[in-house]
Amino acid sequence: MNRVIEEGIYFDISFFIIDEFHLILDEQRGYQLESLIAKIRSVEKILNKPNKYQIVGMSATLSGLDKLKEWLLTEIYECQYRPVPLSEYLQVGTRLIDKNQKLVLDFTTLPKLDNTSNGGTNSRGTS
């Protein structure tokens, strides 16, 4: 958005697509998305054109849609269709457990990888 403002190309843009929108809830990175959206809304106010820009936020795991709708003053489009099913697992130590609390995999039973397969050297180039 900074470049859009600096170069004055905000008249040529009508919407913003933000993938991984759930990162707005991330304590470390969420402020960057909040800042971007605040800048978009500020440019709208400066131009005296409320809701000039459409914001399309995409996420497969976003919760709290009602609060986002209120904050963004927008509509929510929610689609449950997934071309590939979403699988959820929990890693506890060396064990991988599914959402039904069944053991899927124990990492200690996996064979050890040979790191010296590239000419007898490891990743640091030594034998």
N, CA, C and O atoms as CSV, one atom per row, in Angstrom:
chain,resi,resn,atom,element,x,y,z
A,1,MET,N,N,0.825,-1.189,0.000
A,1,MET,CA,C,0.000,0.000,0.000
A,1,MET,C,C,0.868,1.250,0.000
A,1,MET,O,O,0.484,2.272,-0.569
A,2,ASN,N,N,2.032,1.176,0.633
A,2,ASN,CA,C,2.927,2.333,0.633
A,2,ASN,C,C,3.286,2.743,-0.792
A,2,ASN,O,O,3.274,3.926,-1.132
A,3,ARG,N,N,3.605,1.752,-1.617
A,3,ARG,CA,C,3.968,2.034,-3.017
A,3,ARG,C,C,2.777,2.627,-3.769
A,3,ARG,O,O,2.939,3.548,-4.569
A,4,VAL,N,N,1.593,2.101,-3.514
A,4,VAL,CA,C,0.375,2.619,-4.145
A,4,VAL,C,C,0.208,4.101,-3.803
A,4,VAL,O,O,-0.118,4.907,-4.674
A,5,ILE,N,N,0.427,4.452,-2.551
A,5,ILE,CA,C,0.294,5.841,-2.113
A,5,ILE,C,C,1.401,6.700,-2.713
A,5,ILE,O,O,1.135,7.775,-3.249
A,6,GLU,N,N,2.655,6.220,-2.623
A,6,GLU,CA,C,3.800,6.994,-3.120
A,6,GLU,C,C,3.693,7.275,-4.613
A,6,GLU,O,O,4.004,8.377,-5.064
A,7,GLU,N,N,3.254,6.281,-5.378
A,7,GLU,CA,C,3.184,6.440,-6.828
A,7,GLU,C,C,1.851,7.009,-7.298
A,7,GLU,O,O,1.664,7.256,-8.489
A,8,GLY,N,N,0.924,7.216,-6.366
A,8,GLY,CA,C,-0.358,7.817,-6.711
A,8,GLY,C,C,-1.207,6.975,-7.637
A,8,GLY,O,O,-1.967,7.510,-8.444
A,9,ILE,N,N,-1.086,5.661,-7.529
A,9,ILE,CA,C,-1.849,4.787,-8.435
A,9,ILE,C,C,-3.121,4.259,-7.780
A,9,ILE,O,O,-3.711,3.290,-8.259
A,10,TYR,N,N,-3.546,4.890,-6.688
A,10,TYR,CA,C,-4.731,4.409,-5.982
A,10,TYR,C,C,-6.007,4.572,-6.797
A,10,TYR,O,O,-7.016,3.943,-6.478
A,11,PHE,N,N,-5.990,5.396,-7.840
A,11,PHE,CA,C,-7.174,5.530,-8.699
A,11,PHE,C,C,-7.328,4.319,-9.614
A,11,PHE,O,O,-8.428,4.026,-10.082
A,12,ASP,N,N,-6.216,3.613,-9.870
A,12,ASP,CA,C,-6.227,2.471,-10.797
A,12,ASP,C,C,-6.596,1.155,-10.123
A,12,ASP,O,O,-6.798,0.152,-10.807
A,13,ILE,N,N,-6.684,1.141,-8.823
A,13,ILE,CA,C,-6.920,-0.091,-8.072
A,13,ILE,C,C,-8.339,-0.072,-7.514
A,13,ILE,O,O,-8.822,0.958,-7.044
A,14,SER,N,N,-9.000,-1.234,-7.573
A,14,SER,CA,C,-10.346,-1.285,-7.012
A,14,SER,C,C,-10.508,-2.362,-5.950
A,14,SER,O,O,-11.459,-2.319,-5.169
A,15,PHE,N,N,-9.579,-3.343,-5.909
A,15,PHE,CA,C,-9.687,-4.333,-4.847
A,15,PHE,C,C,-8.324,-4.892,-4.474
A,15,PHE,O,O,-7.372,-4.846,-5.254
A,16,PHE,N,N,-8.261,-5.420,-3.262
A,16,PHE,CA,C,-7.063,-6.037,-2.714
A,16,PHE,C,C,-7.398,-7.474,-2.354
A,16,PHE,O,O,-8.420,-7.736,-1.719
A,17,ILE,N,N,-6.547,-8.402,-2.752
A,17,ILE,CA,C,-6.721,-9.805,-2.388
A,17,ILE,C,C,-5.643,-10.141,-1.365
A,17,ILE,O,O,-4.451,-9.971,-1.621
A,18,ILE,N,N,-6.079,-10.619,-0.203
A,18,ILE,CA,C,-5.149,-10.968,0.879
A,18,ILE,C,C,-5.333,-12.443,1.185
A,18,ILE,O,O,-6.362,-12.847,1.726
A,19,ASP,N,N,-4.338,-13.244,0.840
A,19,ASP,CA,C,-4.372,-14.672,1.143
A,19,ASP,C,C,-3.823,-14.884,2.555
A,19,ASP,O,O,-3.118,-14.031,3.093
A,20,GLU,N,N,-4.154,-16.025,3.140
A,20,GLU,CA,C,-3.731,-16.353,4.509
A,20,GLU,C,C,-4.222,-15.278,5.493
A,20,GLU,O,O,-3.486,-14.848,6.380
A,21,PHE,N,N,-5.463,-14.863,5.317
A,21,PHE,CA,C,-6.032,-13.772,6.106
A,21,PHE,C,C,-6.082,-14.088,7.596
A,21,PHE,O,O,-6.155,-13.174,8.417
A,22,HIS,N,N,-6.045,-15.366,7.953
A,22,HIS,CA,C,-6.059,-15.737,9.374
A,22,HIS,C,C,-4.840,-15.205,10.120
A,22,HIS,O,O,-4.848,-15.153,11.350
A,23,LEU,N,N,-3.796,-14.810,9.402
A,23,LEU,CA,C,-2.611,-14.254,10.054
A,23,LEU,C,C,-2.916,-12.940,10.773
A,23,LEU,O,O,-2.102,-12.459,11.562
A,24,ILE,N,N,-4.082,-12.360,10.502
A,24,ILE,CA,C,-4.471,-11.142,11.202
A,24,ILE,C,C,-4.611,-11.405,12.697
A,24,ILE,O,O,-4.507,-10.480,13.503
A,25,LEU,N,N,-4.845,-12.659,13.070
A,25,LEU,CA,C,-4.981,-13.033,14.478
A,25,LEU,C,C,-3.640,-13.403,15.112
A,25,LEU,O,O,-3.574,-13.656,16.315
A,26,ASP,N,N,-2.583,-13.434,14.320
A,26,ASP,CA,C,-1.257,-13.813,14.808
A,26,ASP,C,C,-0.634,-12.653,15.590
A,26,ASP,O,O,-0.567,-11.532,15.087
A,27,GLU,N,N,-0.184,-12.917,16.803
A,27,GLU,CA,C,0.377,-11.865,17.657
A,27,GLU,C,C,1.632,-11.234,17.063
A,27,GLU,O,O,1.886,-10.048,17.276
A,28,GLN,N,N,2.414,-12.006,16.327
A,28,GLN,CA,C,3.679,-11.504,15.784
A,28,GLN,C,C,3.501,-10.763,14.454
A,28,GLN,O,O,4.203,-9.785,14.193
A,29,ARG,N,N,2.565,-11.223,13.611
A,29,ARG,CA,C,2.457,-10.660,12.263
A,29,ARG,C,C,1.127,-9.987,11.975
A,29,ARG,O,O,0.996,-9.303,10.960
A,30,GLY,N,N,0.142,-10.161,12.836
A,30,GLY,CA,C,-1.184,-9.631,12.581
A,30,GLY,C,C,-1.232,-8.125,12.429
A,30,GLY,O,O,-2.057,-7.598,11.682
A,31,TYR,N,N,-0.350,-7.428,13.135
A,31,TYR,CA,C,-0.362,-5.970,13.069
A,31,TYR,C,C,-0.070,-5.461,11.664
A,31,TYR,O,O,-0.517,-4.374,11.296
A,32,GLN,N,N,0.681,-6.240,10.867
A,32,GLN,CA,C,0.996,-5.808,9.505
A,32,GLN,C,C,-0.264,-5.790,8.636
A,32,GLN,O,O,-0.468,-4.865,7.850
A,33,LEU,N,N,-1.098,-6.806,8.781
A,33,LEU,CA,C,-2.363,-6.817,8.033
A,33,LEU,C,C,-3.288,-5.718,8.539
A,33,LEU,O,O,-3.946,-5.045,7.745
A,34,GLU,N,N,-3.339,-5.534,9.843
A,34,GLU,CA,C,-4.167,-4.462,10.398
A,34,GLU,C,C,-3.712,-3.110,9.855
A,34,GLU,O,O,-4.536,-2.264,9.506
A,35,SER,N,N,-2.404,-2.914,9.786
A,35,SER,CA,C,-1.858,-1.666,9.269
A,35,SER,C,C,-2.218,-1.473,7.798
A,35,SER,O,O,-2.575,-0.370,7.384
A,36,LEU,N,N,-2.124,-2.538,7.011
A,36,LEU,CA,C,-2.481,-2.466,5.596
A,36,LEU,C,C,-3.945,-2.058,5.432
A,36,LEU,O,O,-4.263,-1.169,4.642
A,37,ILE,N,N,-4.826,-2.705,6.175
A,37,ILE,CA,C,-6.255,-2.406,6.068
A,37,ILE,C,C,-6.540,-0.973,6.538
A,37,ILE,O,O,-7.369,-0.282,5.946
A,38,ALA,N,N,-5.865,-0.532,7.584
A,38,ALA,CA,C,-6.039,0.841,8.062
A,38,ALA,C,C,-5.595,1.844,6.992
A,38,ALA,O,O,-6.237,2.878,6.805
A,39,LYS,N,N,-4.508,1.541,6.299
A,39,LYS,CA,C,-4.047,2.432,5.223
A,39,LYS,C,C,-5.047,2.472,4.081
A,39,LYS,O,O,-5.319,3.533,3.520
A,40,ILE,N,N,-5.594,1.311,3.738
A,40,ILE,CA,C,-6.602,1.261,2.668
A,40,ILE,C,C,-7.797,2.134,3.046
A,40,ILE,O,O,-8.270,2.927,2.232
A,41,ARG,N,N,-8.281,1.990,4.268
A,41,ARG,CA,C,-9.434,2.766,4.717
A,41,ARG,C,C,-9.080,4.258,4.817
A,41,ARG,O,O,-9.933,5.107,4.558
A,42,SER,N,N,-7.845,4.586,5.187
A,42,SER,CA,C,-7.426,5.988,5.267
A,42,SER,C,C,-7.417,6.637,3.891
A,42,SER,O,O,-7.862,7.775,3.740
A,43,VAL,N,N,-6.917,5.927,2.889
A,43,VAL,CA,C,-6.914,6.463,1.525
A,43,VAL,C,C,-8.348,6.703,1.062
A,43,VAL,O,O,-8.630,7.695,0.390
A,44,GLU,N,N,-9.249,5.797,1.419
A,44,GLU,CA,C,-10.668,5.989,1.061
A,44,GLU,C,C,-11.205,7.287,1.674
A,44,GLU,O,O,-11.934,8.033,1.021
A,45,LYS,N,N,-10.839,7.548,2.931
A,45,LYS,CA,C,-11.314,8.768,3.593
A,45,LYS,C,C,-10.709,10.008,2.944
A,45,LYS,O,O,-11.399,11.004,2.727
A,46,ILE,N,N,-9.401,9.940,2.634
A,46,ILE,CA,C,-8.736,11.079,1.996
A,46,ILE,C,C,-9.369,11.384,0.637
A,46,ILE,O,O,-9.556,12.546,0.277
A,47,LEU,N,N,-9.694,10.337,-0.104
A,47,LEU,CA,C,-10.320,10.505,-1.417
A,47,LEU,C,C,-11.812,10.818,-1.315
A,47,LEU,O,O,-12.469,11.108,-2.314
A,48,ASN,N,N,-12.331,10.753,-0.092
A,48,ASN,CA,C,-13.763,10.942,0.157
A,48,ASN,C,C,-14.602,9.950,-0.657
A,48,ASN,O,O,-15.636,10.303,-1.224
A,49,LYS,N,N,-14.132,8.713,-0.698
A,49,LYS,CA,C,-14.831,7.639,-1.408
A,49,LYS,C,C,-14.902,6.416,-0.495
A,49,LYS,O,O,-14.095,5.495,-0.622
A,50,PRO,N,N,-15.882,6.408,0.436
A,50,PRO,CA,C,-15.988,5.257,1.338
A,50,PRO,C,C,-16.248,3.973,0.559
A,50,PRO,O,O,-17.005,3.952,-0.412
A,51,ASN,N,N,-15.610,2.926,1.003
A,51,ASN,CA,C,-15.738,1.596,0.391
A,51,ASN,C,C,-15.345,1.564,-1.087
A,51,ASN,O,O,-15.897,0.780,-1.859
A,52,LYS,N,N,-14.394,2.412,-1.482
A,52,LYS,CA,C,-13.876,2.391,-2.856
A,52,LYS,C,C,-13.189,1.068,-3.149
A,52,LYS,O,O,-13.295,0.529,-4.250
A,53,TYR,N,N,-12.490,0.556,-2.157
A,53,TYR,CA,C,-11.715,-0.670,-2.358
A,53,TYR,C,C,-12.439,-1.874,-1.762
A,53,TYR,O,O,-12.944,-1.831,-0.640
A,54,GLN,N,N,-12.471,-2.927,-2.534
A,54,GLN,CA,C,-13.004,-4.188,-2.033
A,54,GLN,C,C,-11.829,-4.990,-1.500
A,54,GLN,O,O,-10.812,-5.132,-2.180
A,55,ILE,N,N,-11.960,-5.510,-0.301
A,55,ILE,CA,C,-10.922,-6.343,0.295
A,55,ILE,C,C,-11.408,-7.782,0.263
A,55,ILE,O,O,-12.450,-8.109,0.830
A,56,VAL,N,N,-10.650,-8.633,-0.399
A,56,VAL,CA,C,-10.966,-10.059,-0.462
A,56,VAL,C,C,-9.933,-10.768,0.408
A,56,VAL,O,O,-8.766,-10.890,0.036
A,57,GLY,N,N,-10.382,-11.232,1.567
A,57,GLY,CA,C,-9.501,-11.954,2.478
A,57,GLY,C,C,-9.800,-13.440,2.392
A,57,GLY,O,O,-10.950,-13.854,2.539
A,58,MET,N,N,-8.774,-14.241,2.154
A,58,MET,CA,C,-8.978,-15.683,1.994
A,58,MET,C,C,-8.243,-16.446,3.087
A,58,MET,O,O,-7.091,-16.154,3.406
A,59,SER,N,N,-8.938,-17.432,3.655
A,59,SER,CA,C,-8.350,-18.275,4.687
A,59,SER,C,C,-9.171,-19.544,4.827
A,59,SER,O,O,-10.396,-19.520,4.717
A,60,ALA,N,N,-8.494,-20.638,5.069
A,60,ALA,CA,C,-9.194,-21.902,5.317
A,60,ALA,C,C,-9.449,-22.109,6.802
A,60,ALA,O,O,-10.190,-23.015,7.182
A,61,THR,N,N,-8.841,-21.278,7.649
A,61,THR,CA,C,-8.901,-21.543,9.086
A,61,THR,C,C,-9.280,-20.329,9.924
A,61,THR,O,O,-8.975,-20.297,11.116
A,62,LEU,N,N,-9.926,-19.343,9.348
A,62,LEU,CA,C,-10.226,-18.113,10.070
A,62,LEU,C,C,-11.478,-18.259,10.933
A,62,LEU,O,O,-12.501,-18.773,10.482
A,63,SER,N,N,-11.384,-17.804,12.164
A,63,SER,CA,C,-12.542,-17.796,13.057
A,63,SER,C,C,-12.861,-16.349,13.426
A,63,SER,O,O,-12.110,-15.438,13.076
A,64,GLY,N,N,-13.960,-16.138,14.124
A,64,GLY,CA,C,-14.330,-14.794,14.557
A,64,GLY,C,C,-14.797,-13.904,13.416
A,64,GLY,O,O,-14.511,-12.707,13.394
A,65,LEU,N,N,-15.520,-14.497,12.467
A,65,LEU,CA,C,-15.946,-13.751,11.287
A,65,LEU,C,C,-16.871,-12.585,11.615
A,65,LEU,O,O,-16.821,-11.551,10.949
A,66,ASP,N,N,-17.714,-12.737,12.634
A,66,ASP,CA,C,-18.634,-11.652,12.993
A,66,ASP,C,C,-17.880,-10.402,13.434
A,66,ASP,O,O,-18.251,-9.285,13.074
A,67,LYS,N,N,-16.819,-10.597,14.214
A,67,LYS,CA,C,-16.029,-9.447,14.663
A,67,LYS,C,C,-15.300,-8.792,13.491
A,67,LYS,O,O,-15.207,-7.566,13.424
A,68,LEU,N,N,-14.781,-9.611,12.563
A,68,LEU,CA,C,-14.125,-9.052,11.383
A,68,LEU,C,C,-15.113,-8.289,10.513
A,68,LEU,O,O,-14.787,-7.226,9.984
A,69,LYS,N,N,-16.299,-8.820,10.366
A,69,LYS,CA,C,-17.339,-8.156,9.578
A,69,LYS,C,C,-17.639,-6.773,10.163
A,69,LYS,O,O,-17.775,-5.789,9.436
A,70,GLU,N,N,-17.738,-6.726,11.480
A,70,GLU,CA,C,-18.021,-5.460,12.163
A,70,GLU,C,C,-16.860,-4.479,12.002
A,70,GLU,O,O,-17.078,-3.297,11.737
A,71,TRP,N,N,-15.635,-4.965,12.161
A,71,TRP,CA,C,-14.451,-4.109,12.082
A,71,TRP,C,C,-14.227,-3.595,10.667
A,71,TRP,O,O,-13.902,-2.423,10.477
A,72,LEU,N,N,-14.398,-4.462,9.675
A,72,LEU,CA,C,-14.151,-4.075,8.292
A,72,LEU,C,C,-15.353,-3.402,7.628
A,72,LEU,O,O,-15.243,-2.888,6.515
A,73,LEU,N,N,-16.495,-3.407,8.310
A,73,LEU,CA,C,-17.732,-2.866,7.739
A,73,LEU,C,C,-17.995,-3.497,6.378
A,73,LEU,O,O,-18.117,-2.809,5.364
A,74,THR,N,N,-18.078,-4.809,6.382
A,74,THR,CA,C,-18.151,-5.541,5.131
A,74,THR,C,C,-19.100,-6.717,5.236
A,74,THR,O,O,-19.714,-6.946,6.278
A,75,GLU,N,N,-19.213,-7.447,4.163
A,75,GLU,CA,C,-19.989,-8.678,4.129
A,75,GLU,C,C,-19.033,-9.859,4.140
A,75,GLU,O,O,-17.889,-9.750,3.700
A,76,ILE,N,N,-19.502,-10.967,4.637
A,76,ILE,CA,C,-18.698,-12.180,4.711
A,76,ILE,C,C,-19.256,-13.211,3.729
A,76,ILE,O,O,-20.458,-13.477,3.710
A,77,TYR,N,N,-18.395,-13.771,2.938
A,77,TYR,CA,C,-18.773,-14.881,2.067
A,77,TYR,C,C,-18.027,-16.101,2.575
A,77,TYR,O,O,-16.797,-16.123,2.592
A,78,GLU,N,N,-18.751,-17.086,2.977
A,78,GLU,CA,C,-18.140,-18.290,3.541
A,78,GLU,C,C,-18.498,-19.489,2.677
A,78,GLU,O,O,-19.661,-19.696,2.331
A,79,CYS,N,N,-17.499,-20.264,2.338
A,79,CYS,CA,C,-17.695,-21.450,1.503
A,79,CYS,C,C,-17.053,-22.641,2.207
A,79,CYS,O,O,-15.893,-22.577,2.613
A,80,GLN,N,N,-17.795,-23.706,2.348
A,80,GLN,CA,C,-17.285,-24.908,3.008
A,80,GLN,C,C,-16.666,-25.902,2.020
A,80,GLN,O,O,-16.103,-26.915,2.433
A,81,TYR,N,N,-16.769,-25.617,0.719
A,81,TYR,CA,C,-16.240,-26.533,-0.291
A,81,TYR,C,C,-14.724,-26.589,-0.208
A,81,TYR,O,O,-14.059,-25.554,-0.150
A,82,ARG,N,N,-14.183,-27.793,-0.204
A,82,ARG,CA,C,-12.734,-28.000,-0.228
A,82,ARG,C,C,-12.434,-29.071,-1.257
A,82,ARG,O,O,-12.906,-30.199,-1.111
A,83,PRO,N,N,-11.673,-28.765,-2.284
A,83,PRO,CA,C,-11.337,-29.785,-3.272
A,83,PRO,C,C,-10.476,-30.900,-2.682
A,83,PRO,O,O,-10.488,-32.032,-3.167
A,84,VAL,N,N,-9.739,-30.569,-1.643
A,84,VAL,CA,C,-8.927,-31.546,-0.916
A,84,VAL,C,C,-9.320,-31.434,0.545
A,84,VAL,O,O,-9.320,-30.336,1.100
A,85,PRO,N,N,-9.657,-32.559,1.183
A,85,PRO,CA,C,-10.086,-32.478,2.587
A,85,PRO,C,C,-8.991,-31.918,3.499
A,85,PRO,O,O,-7.803,-32.171,3.300
A,86,LEU,N,N,-9.418,-31.162,4.488
A,86,LEU,CA,C,-8.500,-30.616,5.478
A,86,LEU,C,C,-8.287,-31.661,6.561
A,86,LEU,O,O,-9.248,-32.118,7.179
A,87,SER,N,N,-7.049,-32.040,6.794
A,87,SER,CA,C,-6.723,-33.022,7.828
A,87,SER,C,C,-6.073,-32.300,8.997
A,87,SER,O,O,-5.219,-31.434,8.807
A,88,GLU,N,N,-6.482,-32.659,10.202
A,88,GLU,CA,C,-5.951,-32.029,11.398
A,88,GLU,C,C,-5.252,-33.075,12.258
A,88,GLU,O,O,-5.803,-34.141,12.533
A,89,TYR,N,N,-4.029,-32.753,12.678
A,89,TYR,CA,C,-3.236,-33.652,13.505
A,89,TYR,C,C,-2.573,-32.856,14.620
A,89,TYR,O,O,-2.426,-31.637,14.535
A,90,LEU,N,N,-2.183,-33.562,15.650
A,90,LEU,CA,C,-1.484,-32.964,16.776
A,90,LEU,C,C,-0.221,-33.776,17.019
A,90,LEU,O,O,-0.275,-35.001,17.125
A,91,GLN,N,N,0.917,-33.092,17.106
A,91,GLN,CA,C,2.159,-33.788,17.414
A,91,GLN,C,C,2.435,-33.646,18.902
A,91,GLN,O,O,2.512,-32.535,19.426
A,92,VAL,N,N,2.583,-34.780,19.578
A,92,VAL,CA,C,2.915,-34.820,20.996
A,92,VAL,C,C,4.199,-35.615,21.115
A,92,VAL,O,O,4.201,-36.837,20.963
A,93,GLY,N,N,5.294,-34.918,21.390
A,93,GLY,CA,C,6.594,-35.595,21.430
A,93,GLY,C,C,6.912,-36.186,20.078
A,93,GLY,O,O,7.018,-35.461,19.089
A,94,THR,N,N,7.066,-37.493,20.024
A,94,THR,CA,C,7.383,-38.172,18.764
A,94,THR,C,C,6.149,-38.809,18.137
A,94,THR,O,O,6.263,-39.552,17.161
A,95,ARG,N,N,4.980,-38.528,18.684
A,95,ARG,CA,C,3.749,-39.168,18.203
A,95,ARG,C,C,2.866,-38.177,17.453
A,95,ARG,O,O,2.746,-37.017,17.848
A,96,LEU,N,N,2.245,-38.644,16.363
A,96,LEU,CA,C,1.295,-37.867,15.593
A,96,LEU,C,C,-0.096,-38.456,15.840
A,96,LEU,O,O,-0.326,-39.643,15.608
A,97,ILE,N,N,-1.024,-37.610,16.316
A,97,ILE,CA,C,-2.348,-38.069,16.738
A,97,ILE,C,C,-3.405,-37.343,15.915
A,97,ILE,O,O,-3.292,-36.137,15.696
A,98,ASP,N,N,-4.448,-38.069,15.449
A,98,ASP,CA,C,-5.518,-37.430,14.684
A,98,ASP,C,C,-6.548,-36.801,15.622
A,98,ASP,O,O,-6.431,-36.905,16.843
A,99,LYS,N,N,-7.567,-36.143,15.036
A,99,LYS,CA,C,-8.537,-35.425,15.868
A,99,LYS,C,C,-9.431,-36.348,16.677
A,99,LYS,O,O,-10.147,-35.886,17.566
A,100,ASN,N,N,-9.406,-37.652,16.385
A,100,ASN,CA,C,-10.141,-38.629,17.185
A,100,ASN,C,C,-9.265,-39.255,18.264
A,100,ASN,O,O,-9.647,-40.238,18.899
A,101,GLN,N,N,-8.088,-38.671,18.461
A,101,GLN,CA,C,-7.109,-39.080,19.464
A,101,GLN,C,C,-6.542,-40.469,19.199
A,101,GLN,O,O,-6.189,-41.188,20.134
A,102,LYS,N,N,-6.457,-40.844,17.931
A,102,LYS,CA,C,-5.853,-42.120,17.552
A,102,LYS,C,C,-4.447,-41.868,17.042
A,102,LYS,O,O,-4.196,-40.900,16.324
A,103,LEU,N,N,-3.535,-42.750,17.422
A,103,LEU,CA,C,-2.150,-42.642,16.984
A,103,LEU,C,C,-2.068,-42.892,15.482
A,103,LEU,O,O,-2.521,-43.927,14.992
A,104,VAL,N,N,-1.492,-41.945,14.761
A,104,VAL,CA,C,-1.328,-42.067,13.317
A,104,VAL,C,C,0.079,-42.542,12.991
A,104,VAL,O,O,0.274,-43.380,12.111
A,105,LEU,N,N,1.067,-41.992,13.715
A,105,LEU,CA,C,2.461,-42.290,13.418
A,105,LEU,C,C,3.314,-42.022,14.650
A,105,LEU,O,O,3.088,-41.057,15.380
A,106,ASP,N,N,4.281,-42.874,14.868
A,106,ASP,CA,C,5.282,-42.634,15.906
A,106,ASP,C,C,6.601,-42.422,15.182
A,106,ASP,O,O,7.121,-43.339,14.547
A,107,PHE,N,N,7.140,-41.219,15.276
A,107,PHE,CA,C,8.334,-40.860,14.526
A,107,PHE,C,C,9.560,-41.679,14.915
A,107,PHE,O,O,10.507,-41.775,14.134
A,108,THR,N,N,9.559,-42.263,16.094
A,108,THR,CA,C,10.713,-43.059,16.512
A,108,THR,C,C,10.805,-44.358,15.717
A,108,THR,O,O,11.863,-44.988,15.703
A,109,THR,N,N,9.724,-44.775,15.054
A,109,THR,CA,C,9.740,-46.016,14.269
A,109,THR,C,C,10.189,-45.787,12.830
A,109,THR,O,O,10.331,-46.748,12.074
A,110,LEU,N,N,10.414,-44.533,12.438
A,110,LEU,CA,C,10.850,-44.248,11.068
A,110,LEU,C,C,12.326,-44.592,10.904
A,110,LEU,O,O,13.108,-44.422,11.839
A,111,PRO,N,N,12.716,-45.077,9.720
A,111,PRO,CA,C,14.134,-45.372,9.499
A,111,PRO,C,C,14.948,-44.079,9.486
A,111,PRO,O,O,14.463,-43.029,9.066
A,112,LYS,N,N,16.169,-44.175,9.944
A,112,LYS,CA,C,17.074,-43.024,9.946
A,112,LYS,C,C,17.543,-42.757,8.517
A,112,LYS,O,O,17.834,-43.696,7.775
A,113,LEU,N,N,17.617,-41.490,8.129
A,113,LEU,CA,C,18.092,-41.110,6.803
A,113,LEU,C,C,19.603,-41.030,6.804
A,113,LEU,O,O,20.212,-40.568,7.768
A,114,ASP,N,N,20.194,-41.476,5.731
A,114,ASP,CA,C,21.641,-41.410,5.569
A,114,ASP,C,C,21.986,-40.077,4.931
A,114,ASP,O,O,21.687,-39.857,3.757
A,115,ASN,N,N,22.610,-39.186,5.686
A,115,ASN,CA,C,22.960,-37.861,5.185
A,115,ASN,C,C,24.218,-37.859,4.336
A,115,ASN,O,O,24.610,-36.809,3.826
A,116,THR,N,N,24.856,-38.996,4.172
A,116,THR,CA,C,26.110,-39.033,3.409
A,116,THR,C,C,25.916,-39.631,2.024
A,116,THR,O,O,26.873,-40.134,1.436
A,117,SER,N,N,24.707,-39.588,1.493
A,117,SER,CA,C,24.430,-40.203,0.191
A,117,SER,C,C,24.958,-39.380,-0.975
A,117,SER,O,O,24.952,-39.876,-2.102
A,118,ASN,N,N,25.411,-38.156,-0.768
A,118,ASN,CA,C,25.919,-37.343,-1.877
A,118,ASN,C,C,27.446,-37.385,-1.930
A,118,ASN,O,O,28.122,-36.407,-1.611
A,119,GLY,N,N,27.967,-38.530,-2.335
A,119,GLY,CA,C,29.409,-38.653,-2.513
A,119,GLY,C,C,30.180,-38.839,-1.233
A,119,GLY,O,O,31.375,-38.550,-1.191
A,120,GLY,N,N,29.537,-39.310,-0.191
A,120,GLY,CA,C,30.251,-39.602,1.054
A,120,GLY,C,C,30.463,-38.389,1.929
A,120,GLY,O,O,31.261,-38.453,2.865
A,121,THR,N,N,29.782,-37.281,1.666
A,121,THR,CA,C,29.942,-36.107,2.509
A,121,THR,C,C,28.600,-35.714,3.076
A,121,THR,O,O,27.558,-36.022,2.497
A,122,ASN,N,N,28.621,-35.037,4.200
A,122,ASN,CA,C,27.372,-34.543,4.774
A,122,ASN,C,C,27.095,-33.134,4.242
A,122,ASN,O,O,27.797,-32.674,3.341
A,123,SER,N,N,26.100,-32.451,4.775
A,123,SER,CA,C,25.705,-31.140,4.260
A,123,SER,C,C,26.789,-30.074,4.424
A,123,SER,O,O,26.738,-29.030,3.775
A,124,ARG,N,N,27.779,-30.338,5.298
A,124,ARG,CA,C,28.861,-29.378,5.497
A,124,ARG,C,C,30.066,-29.680,4.621
A,124,ARG,O,O,31.081,-28.987,4.694
A,125,GLY,N,N,29.955,-30.735,3.775
A,125,GLY,CA,C,31.047,-31.047,2.865
A,125,GLY,C,C,32.147,-31.876,3.488
A,125,GLY,O,O,33.214,-32.021,2.890
A,126,THR,N,N,31.923,-32.432,4.681
A,126,THR,CA,C,32.943,-33.250,5.328
A,126,THR,C,C,32.473,-34.696,5.358
A,126,THR,O,O,31.278,-34.967,5.236
A,127,SER,N,N,33.405,-35.619,5.519
A,127,SER,CA,C,33.048,-37.052,5.558
A,127,SER,C,C,32.631,-37.459,6.944
A,127,SER,O,O,32.296,-38.621,7.172
